[in-house]
């Protein structure tokens, strides 16, 4: 499972290089890396705190589902059409 997750992470950075303007690839890659770092650090702390307070992971999983649904909604609402070459 870890190998599959690592493979997907490489695809995210390749997508950044394809979609971001050339002069902004470094900055966008930094933001993506920071988001990944926070995503690997904050949720385990939150889940541990919720489990310690309630003795169950249920509320933490509900919160994770709500955040994921919000991210999907935001992504769909703000997506842009791909830029195509002239005449293609």
mmCIF file as gemmi writes it, N, C-alpha and C atoms, coordinates in Angstrom:
data_model
loop_
_atom_site.group_PDB
_atom_site.id
_atom_site.type_symbol
_atom_site.label_atom_id
_atom_site.label_alt_id
_atom_site.label_comp_id
_atom_site.label_asym_id
_atom_site.label_entity_id
_atom_site.label_seq_id
_atom_site.pdbx_PDB_ins_code
_atom_site.Cartn_x
_atom_site.Cartn_y
_atom_site.Cartn_z
_atom_site.occupancy
_atom_site.B_iso_or_equiv
_atom_site.pdbx_formal_charge
_atom_site.auth_seq_id
_atom_site.auth_asym_id
_atom_site.pdbx_PDB_model_num
ATOM 1 N N . UNK Axp A 1 ? 0.826 -1.182 0 1 0 ? 1 A 1
ATOM 2 C CA . UNK Axp A 1 ? 0 0 0 1 0 ? 1 A 1
ATOM 3 C C . UNK Axp A 1 ? 0.872 1.248 0 1 0 ? 1 A 1
ATOM 4 N N . UNK Axp A 2 ? 1.94 1.236 0.767 1 0 ? 2 A 1
ATOM 5 C CA . UNK Axp A 2 ? 2.829 2.398 0.813 1 0 ? 2 A 1
ATOM 6 C C . UNK Axp A 2 ? 3.467 2.663 -0.546 1 0 ? 2 A 1
ATOM 7 N N . UNK Axp A 3 ? 3.813 1.601 -1.267 1 0 ? 3 A 1
ATOM 8 C CA . UNK Axp A 3 ? 4.395 1.775 -2.601 1 0 ? 3 A 1
ATOM 9 C C . UNK Axp A 3 ? 3.392 2.425 -3.545 1 0 ? 3 A 1
ATOM 10 N N . UNK Axp A 4 ? 2.131 2.027 -3.464 1 0 ? 4 A 1
ATOM 11 C CA . UNK Axp A 4 ? 1.1 2.629 -4.311 1 0 ? 4 A 1
ATOM 12 C C . UNK Axp A 4 ? 0.903 4.097 -3.966 1 0 ? 4 A 1
ATOM 13 N N . UNK Axp A 5 ? 0.913 4.414 -2.687 1 0 ? 5 A 1
ATOM 14 C CA . UNK Axp A 5 ? 0.767 5.813 -2.284 1 0 ? 5 A 1
ATOM 15 C C . UNK Axp A 5 ? 1.953 6.649 -2.758 1 0 ? 5 A 1
ATOM 16 N N . UNK Axp A 6 ? 3.15 6.087 -2.672 1 0 ? 6 A 1
ATOM 17 C CA . UNK Axp A 6 ? 4.332 6.797 -3.154 1 0 ? 6 A 1
ATOM 18 C C . UNK Axp A 6 ? 4.298 7.024 -4.648 1 0 ? 6 A 1
ATOM 19 N N . UNK Axp A 7 ? 3.795 6.051 -5.384 1 0 ? 7 A 1
ATOM 20 C CA . UNK Axp A 7 ? 3.664 6.195 -6.828 1 0 ? 7 A 1
ATOM 21 C C . UNK Axp A 7 ? 2.674 7.301 -7.167 1 0 ? 7 A 1
ATOM 22 N N . UNK Axp A 8 ? 1.577 7.353 -6.451 1 0 ? 8 A 1
ATOM 23 C CA . UNK Axp A 8 ? 0.585 8.408 -6.687 1 0 ? 8 A 1
ATOM 24 C C . UNK Axp A 8 ? 1.158 9.781 -6.357 1 0 ? 8 A 1
ATOM 25 N N . UNK Axp A 9 ? 1.995 9.871 -5.341 1 0 ? 9 A 1
ATOM 26 C CA . UNK Axp A 9 ? 2.594 11.16 -4.976 1 0 ? 9 A 1
ATOM 27 C C . UNK Axp A 9 ? 3.476 11.682 -6.109 1 0 ? 9 A 1
ATOM 28 N N . UNK Axp A 10 ? 4.209 10.799 -6.747 1 0 ? 10 A 1
ATOM 29 C CA . UNK Axp A 10 ? 5.029 11.215 -7.883 1 0 ? 10 A 1
ATOM 30 C C . UNK Axp A 10 ? 4.18 11.739 -9.022 1 0 ? 10 A 1
ATOM 31 N N . UNK Axp A 11 ? 3.014 11.141 -9.228 1 0 ? 11 A 1
ATOM 32 C CA . UNK Axp A 11 ? 2.11 11.595 -10.282 1 0 ? 11 A 1
ATOM 33 C C . UNK Axp A 11 ? 1.59 12.997 -9.997 1 0 ? 11 A 1
ATOM 34 N N . UNK Axp A 12 ? 1.373 13.33 -8.731 1 0 ? 12 A 1
ATOM 35 C CA . UNK Axp A 12 ? 0.908 14.671 -8.38 1 0 ? 12 A 1
ATOM 36 C C . UNK Axp A 12 ? 1.945 15.715 -8.78 1 0 ? 12 A 1
ATOM 37 N N . UNK Axp A 13 ? 3.204 15.446 -8.488 1 0 ? 13 A 1
ATOM 38 C CA . UNK Axp A 13 ? 4.243 16.41 -8.83 1 0 ? 13 A 1
ATOM 39 C C . UNK Axp A 13 ? 4.443 16.501 -10.345 1 0 ? 13 A 1
ATOM 40 N N . UNK Axp A 14 ? 4.248 15.4 -11.064 1 0 ? 14 A 1
ATOM 41 C CA . UNK Axp A 14 ? 4.32 15.443 -12.525 1 0 ? 14 A 1
ATOM 42 C C . UNK Axp A 14 ? 3.167 16.264 -13.084 1 0 ? 14 A 1
ATOM 43 N N . UNK Axp A 15 ? 1.998 16.155 -12.476 1 0 ? 15 A 1
ATOM 44 C CA . UNK Axp A 15 ? 0.847 16.934 -12.91 1 0 ? 15 A 1
ATOM 45 C C . UNK Axp A 15 ? 1.081 18.428 -12.7 1 0 ? 15 A 1
ATOM 46 N N . UNK Axp A 16 ? 1.726 18.774 -11.602 1 0 ? 16 A 1
ATOM 47 C CA . UNK Axp A 16 ? 2.056 20.184 -11.353 1 0 ? 16 A 1
ATOM 48 C C . UNK Axp A 16 ? 2.922 20.725 -12.483 1 0 ? 16 A 1
ATOM 49 N N . UNK Axp A 17 ? 3.912 19.966 -12.888 1 0 ? 17 A 1
ATOM 50 C CA . UNK Axp A 17 ? 4.809 20.417 -13.952 1 0 ? 17 A 1
ATOM 51 C C . UNK Axp A 17 ? 4.068 20.584 -15.271 1 0 ? 17 A 1
ATOM 52 N N . UNK Axp A 18 ? 3.036 19.789 -15.497 1 0 ? 18 A 1
ATOM 53 C CA . UNK Axp A 18 ? 2.275 19.892 -16.737 1 0 ? 18 A 1
ATOM 54 C C . UNK Axp A 18 ? 1.276 21.038 -16.716 1 0 ? 18 A 1
ATOM 55 N N . UNK Axp A 19 ? 0.67 21.302 -15.579 1 0 ? 19 A 1
ATOM 56 C CA . UNK Axp A 19 ? -0.442 22.256 -15.511 1 0 ? 19 A 1
ATOM 57 C C . UNK Axp A 19 ? -0.045 23.671 -15.114 1 0 ? 19 A 1
ATOM 58 N N . UNK Axp A 20 ? 1.003 23.826 -14.316 1 0 ? 20 A 1
ATOM 59 C CA . UNK Axp A 20 ? 1.386 25.155 -13.824 1 0 ? 20 A 1
ATOM 60 C C . UNK Axp A 20 ? 2.218 25.882 -14.877 1 0 ? 20 A 1
ATOM 61 N N . UNK Axp A 21 ? 2.108 27.209 -14.931 1 0 ? 21 A 1
ATOM 62 C CA . UNK Axp A 21 ? 2.974 27.974 -15.834 1 0 ? 21 A 1
ATOM 63 C C . UNK Axp A 21 ? 4.443 27.737 -15.48 1 0 ? 21 A 1
ATOM 64 N N . UNK Axp A 22 ? 5.306 27.73 -16.489 1 0 ? 22 A 1
ATOM 65 C CA . UNK Axp A 22 ? 6.719 27.37 -16.293 1 0 ? 22 A 1
ATOM 66 C C . UNK Axp A 22 ? 7.395 28.21 -15.213 1 0 ? 22 A 1
ATOM 67 N N . UNK Axp A 23 ? 7.081 29.488 -15.138 1 0 ? 23 A 1
ATOM 68 C CA . UNK Axp A 23 ? 7.744 30.351 -14.163 1 0 ? 23 A 1
ATOM 69 C C . UNK Axp A 23 ? 7.204 30.167 -12.742 1 0 ? 23 A 1
ATOM 70 N N . UNK Axp A 24 ? 6.147 29.371 -12.568 1 0 ? 24 A 1
ATOM 71 C CA . UNK Axp A 24 ? 5.556 29.17 -11.244 1 0 ? 24 A 1
ATOM 72 C C . UNK Axp A 24 ? 5.634 27.718 -10.762 1 0 ? 24 A 1
ATOM 73 N N . UNK Axp A 25 ? 6.277 26.842 -11.522 1 0 ? 25 A 1
ATOM 74 C CA . UNK Axp A 25 ? 6.317 25.423 -11.15 1 0 ? 25 A 1
ATOM 75 C C . UNK Axp A 25 ? 6.949 25.229 -9.773 1 0 ? 25 A 1
ATOM 76 N N . UNK Axp A 26 ? 8.033 25.919 -9.496 1 0 ? 26 A 1
ATOM 77 C CA . UNK Axp A 26 ? 8.7 25.763 -8.2 1 0 ? 26 A 1
ATOM 78 C C . UNK Axp A 26 ? 7.811 26.16 -7.04 1 0 ? 26 A 1
ATOM 79 N N . UNK Axp A 27 ? 7.124 27.286 -7.164 1 0 ? 27 A 1
ATOM 80 C CA . UNK Axp A 27 ? 6.244 27.753 -6.089 1 0 ? 27 A 1
ATOM 81 C C . UNK Axp A 27 ? 5.067 26.804 -5.897 1 0 ? 27 A 1
ATOM 82 N N . UNK Axp A 28 ? 4.483 26.358 -6.992 1 0 ? 28 A 1
ATOM 83 C CA . UNK Axp A 28 ? 3.344 25.443 -6.89 1 0 ? 28 A 1
ATOM 84 C C . UNK Axp A 28 ? 3.781 24.108 -6.292 1 0 ? 28 A 1
ATOM 85 N N . UNK Axp A 29 ? 4.948 23.62 -6.685 1 0 ? 29 A 1
ATOM 86 C CA . UNK Axp A 29 ? 5.467 22.38 -6.119 1 0 ? 29 A 1
ATOM 87 C C . UNK Axp A 29 ? 5.682 22.53 -4.614 1 0 ? 29 A 1
ATOM 88 N N . UNK Axp A 30 ? 6.154 23.685 -4.186 1 0 ? 30 A 1
ATOM 89 C CA . UNK Axp A 30 ? 6.336 23.937 -2.756 1 0 ? 30 A 1
ATOM 90 C C . UNK Axp A 30 ? 5.032 23.912 -1.993 1 0 ? 30 A 1
ATOM 91 N N . UNK Axp A 31 ? 3.994 24.514 -2.555 1 0 ? 31 A 1
ATOM 92 C CA . UNK Axp A 31 ? 2.683 24.519 -1.901 1 0 ? 31 A 1
ATOM 93 C C . UNK Axp A 31 ? 2.125 23.092 -1.828 1 0 ? 31 A 1
ATOM 94 N N . UNK Axp A 32 ? 2.266 22.332 -2.918 1 0 ? 32 A 1
ATOM 95 C CA . UNK Axp A 32 ? 1.782 20.95 -2.926 1 0 ? 32 A 1
ATOM 96 C C . UNK Axp A 32 ? 2.537 20.114 -1.881 1 0 ? 32 A 1
ATOM 97 N N . UNK Axp A 33 ? 3.846 20.296 -1.801 1 0 ? 33 A 1
ATOM 98 C CA . UNK Axp A 33 ? 4.635 19.57 -0.813 1 0 ? 33 A 1
ATOM 99 C C . UNK Axp A 33 ? 4.255 19.944 0.613 1 0 ? 33 A 1
ATOM 100 N N . UNK Axp A 34 ? 4.023 21.228 0.846 1 0 ? 34 A 1
ATOM 101 C CA . UNK Axp A 34 ? 3.618 21.672 2.182 1 0 ? 34 A 1
ATOM 102 C C . UNK Axp A 34 ? 2.249 21.105 2.562 1 0 ? 34 A 1
ATOM 103 N N . UNK Axp A 35 ? 1.325 21.086 1.598 1 0 ? 35 A 1
ATOM 104 C CA . UNK Axp A 35 ? 0 20.524 1.872 1 0 ? 35 A 1
ATOM 105 C C . UNK Axp A 35 ? 0.107 19.035 2.2 1 0 ? 35 A 1
ATOM 106 N N . UNK Axp A 36 ? 0.963 18.331 1.469 1 0 ? 36 A 1
ATOM 107 C CA . UNK Axp A 36 ? 1.166 16.911 1.762 1 0 ? 36 A 1
ATOM 108 C C . UNK Axp A 36 ? 1.782 16.69 3.129 1 0 ? 36 A 1
ATOM 109 N N . UNK Axp A 37 ? 2.732 17.538 3.491 1 0 ? 37 A 1
ATOM 110 C CA . UNK Axp A 37 ? 3.351 17.427 4.804 1 0 ? 37 A 1
ATOM 111 C C . UNK Axp A 37 ? 2.358 17.669 5.924 1 0 ? 37 A 1
ATOM 112 N N . UNK Axp A 38 ? 1.534 18.696 5.764 1 0 ? 38 A 1
ATOM 113 C CA . UNK Axp A 38 ? 0.506 18.967 6.774 1 0 ? 38 A 1
ATOM 114 C C . UNK Axp A 38 ? -0.527 17.847 6.82 1 0 ? 38 A 1
ATOM 115 N N . UNK Axp A 39 ? -0.856 17.298 5.646 1 0 ? 39 A 1
ATOM 116 C CA . UNK Axp A 39 ? -1.824 16.203 5.592 1 0 ? 39 A 1
ATOM 117 C C . UNK Axp A 39 ? -1.323 14.946 6.269 1 0 ? 39 A 1
ATOM 118 N N . UNK Axp A 40 ? -0.018 14.771 6.333 1 0 ? 40 A 1
ATOM 119 C CA . UNK Axp A 40 ? 0.537 13.614 7.017 1 0 ? 40 A 1
ATOM 120 C C . UNK Axp A 40 ? 0.79 13.853 8.491 1 0 ? 40 A 1
ATOM 121 N N . UNK Axp A 41 ? 0.734 15.116 8.924 1 0 ? 41 A 1
ATOM 122 C CA . UNK Axp A 41 ? 1.058 15.462 10.305 1 0 ? 41 A 1
ATOM 123 C C . UNK Axp A 41 ? -0.181 15.779 11.142 1 0 ? 41 A 1
ATOM 124 N N . UNK Axp A 42 ? -1.066 16.602 10.627 1 0 ? 42 A 1
ATOM 125 C CA . UNK Axp A 42 ? -2.202 17.084 11.412 1 0 ? 42 A 1
ATOM 126 C C . UNK Axp A 42 ? -3.284 16.015 11.648 1 0 ? 42 A 1
ATOM 127 N N . UNK Axp A 43 ? -3.746 15.297 10.61 1 0 ? 43 A 1
ATOM 128 C CA . UNK Axp A 43 ? -4.841 14.339 10.868 1 0 ? 43 A 1
ATOM 129 C C . UNK Axp A 43 ? -4.536 13.279 11.934 1 0 ? 43 A 1
ATOM 130 N N . UNK Axp A 44 ? -3.327 12.708 11.992 1 0 ? 44 A 1
ATOM 131 C CA . UNK Axp A 44 ? -3.091 11.752 13.075 1 0 ? 44 A 1
ATOM 132 C C . UNK Axp A 44 ? -3.196 12.385 14.462 1 0 ? 44 A 1
ATOM 133 N N . UNK Axp A 45 ? -2.763 13.629 14.589 1 0 ? 45 A 1
ATOM 134 C CA . UNK Axp A 45 ? -2.901 14.319 15.879 1 0 ? 45 A 1
ATOM 135 C C . UNK Axp A 45 ? -4.365 14.534 16.231 1 0 ? 45 A 1
ATOM 136 N N . UNK Axp A 46 ? -5.15 14.956 15.252 1 0 ? 46 A 1
ATOM 137 C CA . UNK Axp A 46 ? -6.581 15.192 15.484 1 0 ? 46 A 1
ATOM 138 C C . UNK Axp A 46 ? -7.279 13.877 15.825 1 0 ? 46 A 1
ATOM 139 N N . UNK Axp A 47 ? -6.981 12.834 15.045 1 0 ? 47 A 1
ATOM 140 C CA . UNK Axp A 47 ? -7.609 11.536 15.315 1 0 ? 47 A 1
ATOM 141 C C . UNK Axp A 47 ? -7.226 11.012 16.696 1 0 ? 47 A 1
ATOM 142 N N . UNK Axp A 48 ? -5.973 11.179 17.081 1 0 ? 48 A 1
ATOM 143 C CA . UNK Axp A 48 ? -5.546 10.756 18.414 1 0 ? 48 A 1
ATOM 144 C C . UNK Axp A 48 ? -6.248 11.529 19.509 1 0 ? 48 A 1
ATOM 145 N N . UNK Axp A 49 ? -6.396 12.839 19.304 1 0 ? 49 A 1
ATOM 146 C CA . UNK Axp A 49 ? -7.107 13.654 20.291 1 0 ? 49 A 1
ATOM 147 C C . UNK Axp A 49 ? -8.57 13.269 20.418 1 0 ? 49 A 1
ATOM 148 N N . UNK Axp A 50 ? -9.199 13.021 19.271 1 0 ? 50 A 1
ATOM 149 C CA . UNK Axp A 50 ? -10.61 12.617 19.297 1 0 ? 50 A 1
ATOM 150 C C . UNK Axp A 50 ? -10.762 11.245 19.951 1 0 ? 50 A 1
ATOM 151 N N . UNK Axp A 51 ? -9.88 10.323 19.613 1 0 ? 51 A 1
ATOM 152 C CA . UNK Axp A 51 ? -9.951 8.989 20.222 1 0 ? 51 A 1
ATOM 153 C C . UNK Axp A 51 ? -9.712 9.079 21.728 1 0 ? 51 A 1
ATOM 154 N N . UNK Axp A 52 ? -8.753 9.91 22.136 1 0 ? 52 A 1
ATOM 155 C CA . UNK Axp A 52 ? -8.479 10.062 23.56 1 0 ? 52 A 1
ATOM 156 C C . UNK Axp A 52 ? -9.651 10.659 24.316 1 0 ? 52 A 1
ATOM 157 N N . UNK Axp A 53 ? -10.384 11.564 23.668 1 0 ? 53 A 1
ATOM 158 C CA . UNK Axp A 53 ? -11.51 12.22 24.332 1 0 ? 53 A 1
ATOM 159 C C . UNK Axp A 53 ? -12.77 11.374 24.331 1 0 ? 53 A 1
ATOM 160 N N . UNK Axp A 54 ? -12.986 10.608 23.255 1 0 ? 54 A 1
ATOM 161 C CA . UNK Axp A 54 ? -14.251 9.884 23.129 1 0 ? 54 A 1
ATOM 162 C C . UNK Axp A 54 ? -14.116 8.367 23.218 1 0 ? 54 A 1
ATOM 163 N N . UNK Axp A 55 ? -12.91 7.842 22.999 1 0 ? 55 A 1
ATOM 164 C CA . UNK Axp A 55 ? -12.732 6.397 22.999 1 0 ? 55 A 1
ATOM 165 C C . UNK Axp A 55 ? -13.175 5.748 21.696 1 0 ? 55 A 1
ATOM 166 N N . UNK Axp A 56 ? -13.441 6.565 20.684 1 0 ? 56 A 1
ATOM 167 C CA . UNK Axp A 56 ? -13.904 6.057 19.394 1 0 ? 56 A 1
ATOM 168 C C . UNK Axp A 56 ? -13.323 6.917 18.275 1 0 ? 56 A 1
ATOM 169 N N . UNK Axp A 57 ? -13.115 6.3 17.125 1 0 ? 57 A 1
ATOM 170 C CA . UNK Axp A 57 ? -12.635 7.032 15.957 1 0 ? 57 A 1
ATOM 171 C C . UNK Axp A 57 ? -13.773 7.595 15.108 1 0 ? 57 A 1
ATOM 172 N N . UNK Axp A 58 ? -15.009 7.337 15.48 1 0 ? 58 A 1
ATOM 173 C CA . UNK Axp A 58 ? -16.163 7.697 14.645 1 0 ? 58 A 1
ATOM 174 C C . UNK Axp A 58 ? -16.208 9.184 14.302 1 0 ? 58 A 1
ATOM 175 N N . UNK Axp A 59 ? -16.088 10.05 15.296 1 0 ? 59 A 1
ATOM 176 C CA . UNK Axp A 59 ? -16.178 11.491 15.028 1 0 ? 59 A 1
ATOM 177 C C . UNK Axp A 59 ? -15.008 11.969 14.178 1 0 ? 59 A 1
ATOM 178 N N . UNK Axp A 60 ? -13.862 11.39 14.369 1 0 ? 60 A 1
ATOM 179 C CA . UNK Axp A 60 ? -12.713 11.752 13.54 1 0 ? 60 A 1
ATOM 180 C C . UNK Axp A 60 ? -12.908 11.346 12.09 1 0 ? 60 A 1
ATOM 181 N N . UNK Axp A 61 ? -13.47 10.162 11.873 1 0 ? 61 A 1
ATOM 182 C CA . UNK Axp A 61 ? -13.741 9.712 10.512 1 0 ? 61 A 1
ATOM 183 C C . UNK Axp A 61 ? -14.836 10.543 9.857 1 0 ? 61 A 1
ATOM 184 N N . UNK Axp A 62 ? -15.821 10.952 10.631 1 0 ? 62 A 1
ATOM 185 C CA . UNK Axp A 62 ? -16.865 11.838 10.105 1 0 ? 62 A 1
ATOM 186 C C . UNK Axp A 62 ? -16.253 13.173 9.702 1 0 ? 62 A 1
ATOM 187 N N . UNK Axp A 63 ? -15.394 13.717 10.55 1 0 ? 63 A 1
ATOM 188 C CA . UNK Axp A 63 ? -14.734 14.987 10.225 1 0 ? 63 A 1
ATOM 189 C C . UNK Axp A 63 ? -13.872 14.847 8.972 1 0 ? 63 A 1
ATOM 190 N N . UNK Axp A 64 ? -13.168 13.727 8.842 1 0 ? 64 A 1
ATOM 191 C CA . UNK Axp A 64 ? -12.351 13.482 7.662 1 0 ? 64 A 1
ATOM 192 C C . UNK Axp A 64 ? -13.221 13.412 6.407 1 0 ? 64 A 1
ATOM 193 N N . UNK Axp A 65 ? -14.373 12.765 6.485 1 0 ? 65 A 1
ATOM 194 C CA . UNK Axp A 65 ? -15.289 12.671 5.348 1 0 ? 65 A 1
ATOM 195 C C . UNK Axp A 65 ? -15.831 14.046 4.965 1 0 ? 65 A 1
ATOM 196 N N . UNK Axp A 66 ? -16.137 14.874 5.954 1 0 ? 66 A 1
ATOM 197 C CA . UNK Axp A 66 ? -16.639 16.228 5.681 1 0 ? 66 A 1
ATOM 198 C C . UNK Axp A 66 ? -15.571 17.072 4.993 1 0 ? 66 A 1
ATOM 199 N N . UNK Axp A 67 ? -14.342 16.997 5.473 1 0 ? 67 A 1
ATOM 200 C CA . UNK Axp A 67 ? -13.24 17.755 4.862 1 0 ? 67 A 1
ATOM 201 C C . UNK Axp A 67 ? -12.996 17.265 3.434 1 0 ? 67 A 1
ATOM 202 N N . UNK Axp A 68 ? -13.026 15.96 3.226 1 0 ? 68 A 1
ATOM 203 C CA . UNK Axp A 68 ? -12.826 15.407 1.885 1 0 ? 68 A 1
ATOM 204 C C . UNK Axp A 68 ? -13.937 15.847 0.939 1 0 ? 68 A 1
ATOM 205 N N . UNK Axp A 69 ? -15.172 15.831 1.404 1 0 ? 69 A 1
ATOM 206 C CA . UNK Axp A 69 ? -16.291 16.283 0.574 1 0 ? 69 A 1
ATOM 207 C C . UNK Axp A 69 ? -16.158 17.769 0.244 1 0 ? 69 A 1
ATOM 208 N N . UNK Axp A 70 ? -15.704 18.553 1.21 1 0 ? 70 A 1
ATOM 209 C CA . UNK Axp A 70 ? -15.47 19.979 0.948 1 0 ? 70 A 1
ATOM 210 C C . UNK Axp A 70 ? -14.375 20.199 -0.071 1 0 ? 70 A 1
ATOM 211 N N . UNK Axp A 71 ? -13.321 19.39 -0.006 1 0 ? 71 A 1
ATOM 212 C CA . UNK Axp A 71 ? -12.233 19.505 -0.977 1 0 ? 71 A 1
ATOM 213 C C . UNK Axp A 71 ? -12.703 19.14 -2.377 1 0 ? 71 A 1
ATOM 214 N N . UNK Axp A 72 ? -13.532 18.107 -2.488 1 0 ? 72 A 1
ATOM 215 C CA . UNK Axp A 72 ? -14.073 17.723 -3.799 1 0 ? 72 A 1
ATOM 216 C C . UNK Axp A 72 ? -14.968 18.843 -4.335 1 0 ? 72 A 1
ATOM 217 N N . UNK Axp A 73 ? -15.834 19.389 -3.497 1 0 ? 73 A 1
ATOM 218 C CA . UNK Axp A 73 ? -16.718 20.468 -3.934 1 0 ? 73 A 1
ATOM 219 C C . UNK Axp A 73 ? -15.914 21.688 -4.385 1 0 ? 73 A 1
ATOM 220 N N . UNK Axp A 74 ? -14.885 22.036 -3.626 1 0 ? 74 A 1
ATOM 221 C CA . UNK Axp A 74 ? -14.04 23.176 -3.996 1 0 ? 74 A 1
ATOM 222 C C . UNK Axp A 74 ? -13.324 22.909 -5.323 1 0 ? 74 A 1
ATOM 223 N N . UNK Axp A 75 ? -12.817 21.707 -5.473 1 0 ? 75 A 1
ATOM 224 C CA . UNK Axp A 75 ? -12.103 21.354 -6.71 1 0 ? 75 A 1
ATOM 225 C C . UNK Axp A 75 ? -13.026 21.42 -7.916 1 0 ? 75 A 1
ATOM 226 N N . UNK Axp A 76 ? -14.227 20.917 -7.775 1 0 ? 76 A 1
ATOM 227 C CA . UNK Axp A 76 ? -15.173 20.955 -8.89 1 0 ? 76 A 1
ATOM 228 C C . UNK Axp A 76 ? -15.63 22.378 -9.204 1 0 ? 76 A 1
ATOM 229 N N . UNK Axp A 77 ? -15.775 23.196 -8.168 1 0 ? 77 A 1
ATOM 230 C CA . UNK Axp A 77 ? -16.249 24.563 -8.371 1 0 ? 77 A 1
ATOM 231 C C . UNK Axp A 77 ? -15.185 25.469 -8.983 1 0 ? 77 A 1
ATOM 232 N N . UNK Axp A 78 ? -13.929 25.163 -8.767 1 0 ? 78 A 1
ATOM 233 C CA . UNK Axp A 78 ? -12.864 26.061 -9.225 1 0 ? 78 A 1
ATOM 234 C C . UNK Axp A 78 ? -12.037 25.5 -10.362 1 0 ? 78 A 1
ATOM 235 N N . UNK Axp A 79 ? -12.42 24.346 -10.912 1 0 ? 79 A 1
ATOM 236 C CA . UNK Axp A 79 ? -11.594 23.761 -11.969 1 0 ? 79 A 1
ATOM 237 C C . UNK Axp A 79 ? -11.654 24.61 -13.227 1 0 ? 79 A 1
ATOM 238 N N . UNK Axp A 80 ? -10.553 24.564 -13.955 1 0 ? 80 A 1
ATOM 239 C CA . UNK Axp A 80 ? -10.437 25.304 -15.218 1 0 ? 80 A 1
ATOM 240 C C . UNK Axp A 80 ? -10.36 24.319 -16.359 1 0 ? 80 A 1
ATOM 241 N N . UNK Axp A 81 ? -10.764 24.792 -17.526 1 0 ? 81 A 1
ATOM 242 C CA . UNK Axp A 81 ? -10.648 23.961 -18.726 1 0 ? 81 A 1
ATOM 243 C C . UNK Axp A 81 ? -9.193 23.907 -19.131 1 0 ? 81 A 1
ATOM 244 N N . UNK Axp A 82 ? -8.715 22.752 -19.616 1 0 ? 82 A 1
ATOM 245 C CA . UNK Axp A 82 ? -7.323 22.663 -20.049 1 0 ? 82 A 1
ATOM 246 C C . UNK Axp A 82 ? -7.052 23.577 -21.247 1 0 ? 82 A 1
ATOM 247 N N . UNK Axp A 83 ? -5.859 24.108 -21.269 1 0 ? 83 A 1
ATOM 248 C CA . UNK Axp A 83 ? -5.444 24.959 -22.368 1 0 ? 83 A 1
ATOM 249 C C . UNK Axp A 83 ? -4.987 24.059 -23.498 1 0 ? 83 A 1
ATOM 250 N N . UNK Axp A 84 ? -5.497 24.309 -24.699 1 0 ? 84 A 1
ATOM 251 C CA . UNK Axp A 84 ? -5.124 23.497 -25.858 1 0 ? 84 A 1
ATOM 252 C C . UNK Axp A 84 ? -4.319 24.334 -26.834 1 0 ? 84 A 1
ATOM 253 N N . UNK Axp A 85 ? -3.524 23.674 -27.626 1 0 ? 85 A 1
ATOM 254 C CA . UNK Axp A 85 ? -2.737 24.365 -28.641 1 0 ? 85 A 1
ATOM 255 C C . UNK Axp A 85 ? -3.674 24.889 -29.726 1 0 ? 85 A 1
ATOM 256 N N . UNK Axp A 86 ? -3.297 25.997 -30.344 1 0 ? 86 A 1
ATOM 257 C CA . UNK Axp A 86 ? -4.114 26.594 -31.394 1 0 ? 86 A 1
ATOM 258 C C . UNK Axp A 86 ? -4.272 25.615 -32.553 1 0 ? 86 A 1
ATOM 259 N N . UNK Axp A 87 ? -5.49 25.429 -32.989 1 0 ? 87 A 1
ATOM 260 C CA . UNK Axp A 87 ? -5.761 24.553 -34.113 1 0 ? 87 A 1
ATOM 261 C C . UNK Axp A 87 ? -5.876 23.09 -33.745 1 0 ? 87 A 1
ATOM 262 N N . UNK Axp A 88 ? -5.793 22.758 -32.475 1 0 ? 88 A 1
ATOM 263 C CA . UNK Axp A 88 ? -5.857 21.339 -32.085 1 0 ? 88 A 1
ATOM 264 C C . UNK Axp A 88 ? -7.274 20.945 -31.789 1 0 ? 88 A 1
